Amino acid sequence: MVERDTGGGNRIGSTKTTFEIIHQLQENGPARLSEIADELDLAESTAHRHLNTLCDLRYVSRVGTQYQLGLRFVRLGRAARTREPAYEMAEQYVQSLSEETQERCQFVVEDHGLGIYLHMATGSKAVRAGFGVGRQIHLHSSSAGKSILAHYPRERVDEIFDRWELPALTENTITDREKLYAELERVRERGVAFNREEHVDGINGVAVPVKRDDSVLGALAVAGPSNRLTGDRLEDELPARLLAAANELELNITYSSPDSSNAHVVE
């Protein structure tokens, strides 16, 4: 789980408390009032007022003595995921890659300096490592994250590192900035990023960026057991498949854009 950034500046405390309750229900599932209050160090009366409001707005449901997220969030999640048409187009490529590779495949985008799993599919041999759509991850430790960071200006990369720091998720995580800058330069030159047990022990990954014009929209990635994603498969076979898929996706994004020109077509 990624720790939430507390930041500075002006904040509305009651709004923050409401979303802490929502995140609590998201991460831990249905819970009783006392459990929610204890977890967040709130008075039960305070937690109860927030939960009642969320129930009135249909964002939280109560079943017996337990509270759980309401299905109204489904519409919000769908709206966020489809705000960019290119995001929807990536879904079929994730599905195809998972079927071809038989591994776990995903499309990851950056939001507020974190990686978000926007689409995910699991092949027949995929390891289910507890990640799902909507999951937030640190960018520096994943192949998808490094694919994205490699195409950002140094100033933006520094902002992200300053905000979220560089936690060591495994003993292989790169936590030194200069080493990361060198790694991102290699990613930029080759067009492919690797994660060798840097995010989760026993899991390797490979990713490529998906770009529109000069901006990166996200990254296509494949992840699997380190004993299976190794050697030529990790270094050559999977990068070739990912690069081909990304190139096709980028072409479809470009030519489906309402701004694309058909001036070269003679009627």
LOMARZA-256499 format. One record per residue: z negated, y negated, x of N, C-alpha, C in turn; residue in one letter. Coordinates in steps of 0.2 Angstrom, whole numbers, padded with zeros to 4 digits, always signed. Each point is the difference from the previous one (the first is absolute). Last residue first. Layout:
ZYXZYXZYXA
...
***
This chain:
+0264-0065-0051+0002+0002-0006+0007+0002-0001E
-0016+0000+0022+0006-0003-0003+0001+0003-0006V
-0023-0003+0016+0004+0004-0004+0006-0004-0003V
-0017-0009+0015+0005+0004+0003+0004+0004-0004H
-0019-0012-0008+0005-0005+0001+0006+0004+0004A
-0023+0006-0009+0006+0004-0001+0006-0004+0001N
-0028-0001+0007+0007-0003-0001+0005+0005-0001S
-0028-0001-0004+0005+0003+0004+0007-0003-0002S
-0022-0004-0010+0003-0005+0004+0006+0002+0004D
-0013+0013-0015+0004-0004-0004+0003-0006+0004P
-0006+0025+0009-0003-0006-0001+0004-0005-0004S
+0005+0023+0008-0003-0001-0007-0003-0006-0001S
+0009+0006+0021+0005-0001-0004-0002+0001-0008Y
-0016+0001+0018+0004-0006+0001+0005-0001-0005T
-0014+0019+0000-0004-0006-0002+0005-0006+0001I
+0009+0021+0006-0001-0001-0007-0004-0006-0002N
+0002+0005+0023+0007-0002-0003-0001-0001-0008L
-0019+0007+0011+0001-0007+0002+0007-0002-0003E
-0006+0023-0001-0004-0004-0005+0001-0007+0001L
+0011+0015+0015+0003+0000-0007-0004-0004-0005E
-0009+0001+0022+0006-0003+0000+0004+0000-0007N
-0020+0012+0003-0001-0007+0000+0006-0004+0000A
+0002+0024+0002-0003-0002-0006-0001-0008-0001A
+0006+0009+0021+0006+0000-0004-0002-0002-0008A
-0017+0001+0017+0004-0005+0001+0006+0000-0004L
-0015+0018-0001-0003-0007-0003+0005-0005+0001L
+0006+0020+0009+0000+0001-0007-0003-0007-0003R
-0001+0002+0023+0007+0000-0002+0001+0000-0008A
-0022+0003+0010+0003-0007+0001+0007+0000-0002P
-0009+0022+0000-0003-0005-0005+0002-0007+0000L
+0007+0015+0018+0003+0002-0007-0003-0004-0005E
-0007-0005+0023+0007+0000-0002+0002+0001-0007D
-0023+0000+0009+0003-0005+0004+0008-0001-0002E
-0015+0017-0010-0003-0007-0001+0004-0005+0004L
+0008+0022+0001-0001-0001-0007-0003-0007-0001R
+0002+0009+0022+0006-0003-0002+0000-0001-0008D
-0024+0002+0009+0006+0002+0004+0006-0004-0003G
-0019+0003-0018-0001-0001+0008+0007+0002+0003T
-0012+0003-0024+0003-0006+0002-0001-0001+0007L
-0011+0018-0007+0007+0001-0003+0005-0006+0001R
-0023+0001+0007+0003+0006+0003+0007+0002-0003N
-0014-0018-0008+0002-0002+0007+0004+0006+0003S
+0000-0004-0027-0005+0003+0006+0003-0001+0006P
+0010-0018-0017-0002+0007+0000-0004+0002+0005G
+0016-0022-0012-0006+0002+0004-0001+0008-0002A
+0019-0022-0002-0001+0007-0001-0006+0002+0004V
+0012-0025-0011-0004+0004+0005+0000+0007-0002A
+0012-0027-0004+0000+0007-0002-0004+0005+0005L
-0003-0028-0006+0001+0006+0005+0001+0006-0004A
+0003-0028-0005-0005+0005+0000+0002+0005+0005G
+0011-0021-0003-0003+0001-0007-0006+0005+0000L
+0012-0018+0019-0002+0007-0001-0004+0000-0007V
+0020-0018+0010-0007+0001-0002-0001+0007-0002S
+0021-0011+0006-0004+0000+0006-0008+0001-0002D
+0019+0009-0016+0001-0006+0004-0004+0001+0006D
-0010+0016-0013+0005-0004-0004+0001-0006+0004R
-0011+0026+0006+0001-0007+0001+0005-0003-0005K
-0018+0021+0008+0005-0001-0005+0001-0008-0001V
-0010+0018+0021-0001-0006-0005+0006+0000-0005P
-0012+0023+0011+0005-0005+0002+0000-0006-0005V
-0016+0023+0010+0002-0005-0005+0005-0005+0003A
-0018+0024+0004+0006-0004+0002+0003-0004-0005V
-0024+0016+0007+0005-0003-0004+0005-0004+0003G
-0023+0020+0001+0005-0004+0003+0005-0003-0005N
-0026+0012+0001+0006-0002-0004+0004-0004+0004I
-0022+0009+0006+0004+0006-0002+0007-0002-0003G
-0020-0018-0001+0000+0006+0005+0005+0005-0003D
+0004-0025-0007-0004+0006-0002+0001+0005+0005V
+0008-0020+0006-0002-0003-0007-0005+0006-0002H
+0012+0002+0020-0003-0006+0001-0004-0002-0006E
+0015+0020+0007-0007+0001-0001-0004-0007+0001E
+0023-0004+0004-0002+0007+0003-0008+0000-0001R
+0022-0015-0009-0007+0001-0001-0002+0007+0003N
+0023-0018+0002-0003+0007+0000-0008-0001-0001F
+0026-0014-0004-0007+0000+0001-0003+0007+0000A
+0026-0013+0003-0004+0005-0003-0007+0000+0003V
+0019-0014+0007+0000+0000-0007-0004+0005-0004G
+0003-0008+0024+0003+0007-0002+0001+0000-0007R
-0009-0020+0010+0006+0002+0004+0003+0006-0003E
-0020-0007-0009+0005-0005-0002+0007+0002+0004R
-0020+0012+0005+0002+0001-0007+0006-0004-0002V
-0010-0004+0020+0003+0006+0001+0003+0002-0007R
-0014-0018+0001+0006-0002+0003+0005+0006+0001E
-0022+0003-0008+0004-0004-0005+0007-0002+0003L
-0017+0009+0014+0003+0005-0004+0004-0003-0006E
-0010-0015+0015+0005+0004+0003+0003+0006-0004A
-0018-0013-0009+0006-0004+0001+0006+0004+0004Y
-0021+0010-0002+0003+0000-0006+0007-0004+0000L
-0015+0000+0019+0004+0007-0001+0004+0000-0007K
-0013-0019+0004+0005+0000+0005+0004+0007-0001E
-0020-0002-0013+0006-0005-0002+0006+0001+0005R
-0018+0020-0005+0001-0006+0005+0006-0004-0002D
-0007+0020-0011-0005-0005-0002+0001-0006+0005T
+0012+0025-0009+0000-0005+0005-0003-0007-0002I
-0005+0027-0006+0002-0006-0003+0000-0005+0006T
-0007+0023+0001+0006-0002+0003+0003-0006-0003N
-0021+0011-0006-0001-0002+0007+0007-0002+0003E
-0004-0006-0025-0001+0007+0004+0000-0002+0007T
-0001-0018-0014+0000+0005-0006-0001+0007+0003L
-0005-0026+0009+0002+0007+0002-0001+0005-0005A
+0005-0028-0004-0005+0006+0000+0003+0006+0003P
+0005-0026+0000+0004+0006+0002-0005+0006+0001L
+0002-0025-0015-0002+0003+0006+0004+0006+0002E
+0001-0016-0019-0002+0006-0001-0002+0004+0006W
+0007-0023+0001-0003+0001-0007-0003+0006-0001R
+0012-0006+0020-0006-0004-0001-0004+0002-0006D
+0021+0010+0003-0005+0003+0004-0006-0004+0000F
+0018-0009-0012-0002+0007-0003-0006+0003+0005I
+0010-0020+0008-0003-0001-0006-0003+0006-0003E
+0015+0002+0018-0007-0002+0002-0004-0002-0006D
+0022+0006-0005-0003+0006+0003-0008-0002+0002V
+0015-0018-0006-0002+0004-0006-0004+0006+0002R
+0009-0013+0018-0005-0003-0004-0003+0003-0006E
+0019+0009+0012-0007+0001+0004-0005-0004-0004R
+0021+0007-0015-0001-0004+0006-0007+0001+0003P
+0012+0021-0012-0004-0006-0002+0000-0005+0006Y
+0008+0023+0000+0005-0005-0002-0003-0006-0003H
-0013+0019+0007+0005-0001+0006+0005-0006-0002A
-0016+0008-0016-0003-0005+0005+0005-0001+0005L
+0005+0017-0015+0000-0006-0003-0002-0006+0005I
+0000+0022+0007+0007-0001-0002+0000-0007-0003S
-0021+0009+0004+0003-0002+0006+0007-0002-0001K
-0011+0009-0018-0003-0006+0001+0003-0003+0007G
+0006+0022-0006+0003-0005-0005-0003-0007+0001A
-0009+0018+0013+0007-0001+0001+0003-0005-0004S
-0026-0002+0004+0004+0004-0003+0007-0001+0002S
-0020-0012+0006-0001+0007+0002+0005+0004-0003S
-0002-0024-0003+0001+0001+0007+0000+0008+0002H
-0003-0011-0023+0007+0001+0003+0000+0002+0007L
-0019+0006-0020+0001-0005+0006+0007+0002+0003H
-0004+0005-0026-0001+0003+0006+0000-0006+0005I
-0002+0007-0028+0001-0005+0005-0002+0003+0007Q
+0010+0011-0025-0005+0000+0005+0001-0006+0005R
+0014+0006-0019-0005-0006-0001-0005+0000+0006G
+0011+0023-0006+0004-0006-0001-0006-0005-0001V
-0009+0019+0014+0004+0000-0006+0003-0007-0001G
-0014+0019+0018+0003-0006-0001+0004+0000-0006F
-0012+0018+0010-0004-0004-0004+0003-0007-0001G
+0010+0019+0011-0005-0002+0005-0004-0005-0004A
+0017+0021-0003-0002-0005-0004-0007-0003+0003R
+0023+0013+0010-0007+0000+0000-0002-0006-0004V
+0024+0014-0002-0004-0006+0001-0007+0001+0000A
+0020+0014-0004-0005+0002+0005-0004-0006+0002K
+0017-0001-0017-0003+0006-0002-0005+0002+0006S
+0004-0026-0004+0004+0006+0000-0004+0006+0000G
-0005-0026-0010-0003+0006+0004+0005+0006+0000T
-0001-0029-0004+0002+0006-0002-0002+0006+0005A
-0002-0029-0008-0002+0006+0005+0002+0006-0004M
+0000-0030+0000+0003+0006-0002-0002+0006+0004H
-0011-0020+0004+0004-0002-0006+0003+0006-0004L
-0020-0007+0019+0004+0006-0002+0003-0002-0007Y
-0009-0018+0018-0001+0003-0006+0005+0006-0001I
-0012-0016+0021+0005+0004-0002-0002+0003-0007G
-0009-0024+0011-0001+0007-0001+0006+0004-0002L
-0002-0024+0001-0001+0002+0007-0002+0007+0000G
+0007-0012-0020-0007-0003+0003-0002+0004+0006H
+0019+0013-0008-0003-0005-0004-0007-0002+0002D
+0024+0016+0007-0006-0004+0002-0002-0004-0005E
+0012+0025-0003+0002-0007+0001-0007-0004+0002V
+0013+0027-0001-0006-0004+0001+0002-0007+0000V
+0008+0026-0008+0002-0007+0001-0005-0004+0000F
+0002+0028+0005-0003-0006-0003+0004-0006+0001Q
-0004+0030+0002+0004-0006+0002-0002-0006-0004C
-0007+0027+0009-0002-0006-0004+0004-0006+0002R
+0012+0024+0003-0006-0003+0002-0002-0006-0005E
+0020+0014+0001-0005+0004-0002-0007-0003+0002Q
+0024-0008+0003-0005+0002+0006-0005+0005-0002T
+0016-0007-0017+0004+0002+0006-0005+0002+0006E
-0009-0009-0020+0003+0006-0002+0004+0003+0007E
-0010-0021+0001-0005+0005-0001+0003+0007-0001S
+0014-0019+0000-0002+0002+0007-0006+0005+0000L
+0009-0008-0021+0005+0004+0004-0003+0002+0007S
-0013-0015-0013+0000+0007-0003+0005+0004+0004Q
-0002-0022+0006-0006+0003+0002+0000+0008-0003V
+0018-0014-0006+0000+0002+0007-0006+0003+0002Y
+0001-0009-0021+0004+0006+0000+0001+0002+0007Q
-0013-0020-0004-0003+0006-0002+0004+0006+0000E
+0007-0023+0006-0003+0004+0005-0003+0007-0002A
+0008-0018-0015+0006+0004+0003-0003+0004+0006M
-0015-0015-0011+0002+0005-0004+0005+0005+0003E
-0006-0020+0012-0005+0005+0000+0001+0006-0005Y
+0015-0019+0001+0001+0005+0005-0006+0005+0001A
-0001-0018-0016+0005+0006-0002+0001+0005+0005P
-0022-0015-0004+0006+0000+0005+0004+0005-0002E
-0018-0001-0013+0001-0008+0001+0006-0001+0004R
-0012+0021-0007+0007-0001-0001+0002-0007+0000T
-0022+0008+0004+0004+0005+0004+0008-0002-0001R
-0018-0011-0012+0000-0002+0007+0005+0004+0004A
-0002+0005-0023+0003-0007+0001+0000-0002+0007A
-0011+0020-0006+0008+0001+0000+0003-0007+0001R
-0024+0001-0001+0003+0003+0006+0008+0001+0000G
-0011-0009-0019-0001-0004+0005+0003+0003+0007L
-0001+0013-0019+0005-0005-0001+0000-0005+0006R
-0017+0017-0001+0006+0003+0001+0006-0005+0000V
-0023-0005-0006+0002-0001+0007+0007+0002+0002F
-0011+0004-0021+0003-0006+0000+0003-0002+0007R
-0014+0019-0006+0007+0001+0001+0004-0006+0000L
-0027+0001+0008+0005+0001-0006+0007+0001+0001G
-0023+0007+0015+0005-0004-0001+0004+0001-0006L
-0025+0007-0001+0006+0002+0004+0005-0005-0001Q
-0028+0007-0005+0005-0005-0001+0006+0002+0005Y
-0022+0014-0014+0004-0002+0006+0006-0005-0002Q
-0016+0012-0015-0004-0005+0004+0004-0002+0006T
+0014+0008-0020-0007+0002+0001-0004-0005+0004G
+0022-0007+0003+0000+0007-0003-0007+0002+0001V
+0014-0025+0002-0006+0004+0000+0001+0006-0003R
+0017-0018+0013-0001+0004-0006-0007+0003+0001S
+0016-0022+0010-0005+0005+0002-0002+0004-0007V
+0015-0017+0000+0002+0002+0007-0005+0005+0002Y
+0001-0013-0022+0004+0006+0001+0002+0002+0007R
-0014-0019-0009+0007-0001+0002+0004+0006+0000L
-0023+0002-0005+0003-0004-0005+0008-0002+0001D
-0013+0011+0017+0002+0005-0006+0003-0004-0006C
-0007-0012+0019+0005+0004+0002+0002+0005-0006L
-0019-0013-0003+0006-0004+0000+0006+0004+0002T
-0020+0011+0002+0001-0001-0007+0006-0005-0001N
-0008+0005+0022+0003+0005-0003+0002-0001-0008L
-0012-0016+0012+0007+0000+0002+0003+0006-0003H
-0022-0003-0005+0004-0005-0003+0007+0000+0002R
-0015+0016+0009+0001+0001-0007+0004-0005-0003H
-0008-0003+0022+0005+0005+0000+0002+0001-0007A
-0018-0013+0003+0006-0003+0002+0006+0004+0000T
-0021+0009-0006+0002-0005-0005+0006-0003+0002S
-0010+0014+0015+0003+0004-0005+0003-0005-0005E
-0003-0008+0025-0004+0001-0006+0004+0004-0005A
+0009+0003+0025-0001-0005-0006-0005+0002-0005L
+0011+0010+0021-0006-0003+0001-0001-0006-0005D
+0017+0018+0002+0002-0007+0002-0006-0004+0001L
-0003+0023-0006+0005+0000+0006+0002-0007+0002E
-0015+0003-0019-0003+0002+0007+0005+0000+0005D
+0008-0004-0022-0005-0006+0003-0003+0002+0006A
+0014+0016-0010+0004-0005+0002-0005-0006+0003I
-0010+0019-0009+0003+0002+0006+0004-0006+0003E
-0010-0002-0021-0005+0000+0005+0003+0001+0007S
+0013+0002-0020-0002-0007+0002-0004+0000+0006L
+0015+0021-0001-0004-0003-0004-0002-0007+0002R
+0024+0012+0005-0007-0001+0002-0004-0003-0005A
+0027+0010+0009-0005-0001-0006-0007+0000+0003P
+0016-0003+0020+0001+0003-0007-0005-0002-0005G
+0004-0007+0024-0005+0005-0001+0001+0004-0007N
+0014-0019+0008-0001+0005+0006-0004+0006-0001E
+0005-0017-0017+0007+0003+0003-0002+0005+0005Q
-0018-0012-0010+0003+0005-0004+0006+0003+0002L
-0009-0017+0013-0004+0005+0000+0002+0006-0005Q
+0012-0020+0001+0001+0004+0006-0004+0006+0000H
-0004-0016-0018+0006+0004-0001+0002+0004+0006I
-0019-0013+0002-0001+0005-0005+0006+0004-0001I
+0002-0019+0013-0004+0005+0004-0001+0006-0005E
+0010-0019-0009+0005+0004+0004-0004+0005+0004F
-0013-0015-0012+0004+0004-0005+0004+0005+0004T
-0012-0016+0013-0004+0006-0003+0004+0004-0005T
+0010-0020+0008-0001+0005+0006-0004+0006-0003K
+0002-0018-0014+0006+0004+0000+0000+0005+0005T
-0019-0014-0002+0001+0005-0005+0006+0004+0000S
-0004-0017+0016-0004+0006+0001+0001+0005-0006G
+0017-0018+0011-0004+0000-0006-0003+0007+0000I
+0008-0016+0021+0000+0006-0003-0003-0001-0007R
+0009-0015+0024-0003+0000-0007+0002+0007-0003N
-0001+0000+0027+0003-0004-0005-0004+0001-0007G
+0005+0020+0018-0004-0006+0000+0003-0004-0006G
+0001+0028+0005+0003-0006+0001-0005-0006+0000G
+0001+0026-0003-0005-0005-0004+0003-0007+0001T
+0012+0025+0000-0001-0006+0004-0004-0005-0004D
-0001+0028-0002+0003-0006-0003-0002-0006+0004R
+0004+0025+0009-0005-0004-0002+0003-0007-0003E
+0011+0025-0001+0000-0006+0004-0005-0005-0003V
+0001+0028+0001+0000-0006-0004+0000-0006+0004M
***
